[in-house]
Amino acid sequence: MFTFANMNYTLTNTEATIGADEFIRRYRDVERIRQYCLQCPGYGKSWGCPPFDFDPTTCTDGFSTVRLMGTTIEFDEETRAACKSAEQATAMGRQAMGEVWESLLPRLYQLEQEVPGSRCFTFRCVLCPEGCTRPDGKPCRHPERLRHSLESVGFDIVAMAHDLLGIDLEWSHDGSLPKHITLVTALMCP
């Protein structure tokens, strides 16, 4: 495992608000997005990921507005150049996302408290560093803190990030560290 002490990145936060009905109409396509989930090695291995024992379209019922948030991690060139292999690039990206997520998740929970009846949709679940209980057939250790990602319940984060936040999501196609990684989250409000 790699750990990077001299990783340099900047954070940029971008937000947009949209009516929930329009958001759902424009960006939810459960079956199409589920096909991407099926390709993920984490499919079915986390309580935050499909398949679910509930209809994912019901988790957005009763909301009137969506506050979409993009937190972009932009790596400097020196940091990107320090990645000499795909494994290092993956490890560096995950380390940066983990660092950012440690401060972002409590903020999302706080937003829920500030807006009664709201629900946040997060990045992938990372509540249990020792690993999720789902592969062992055991219940979630933290059901009160578990939140689903937008994509896990059928939303197209690529389209919404582009259209609403003006952000084109990047992935590495050649094993290098992308210039930026964006965590797309939302607060759905009554």
Secondary structure, 3 states (H helix, E strand, C coil): CCCCCCCCEEEEEEEEEEEHHHHHHHHECHHHHHHHHHHCCCCCCCCCCCCCCCCHHHHHCCCCEEEEEEEEEEECHHHHHHCCCHHHHHHHHHHHHHHHHHHHHHHHHHHHHHCCCCEEEECCCCCCCCCCCHHHCCCCCCCCCCCCECHHHCECHHHHHHHHHCCCCCCCCCCCCCCEEEEEEEEEEC
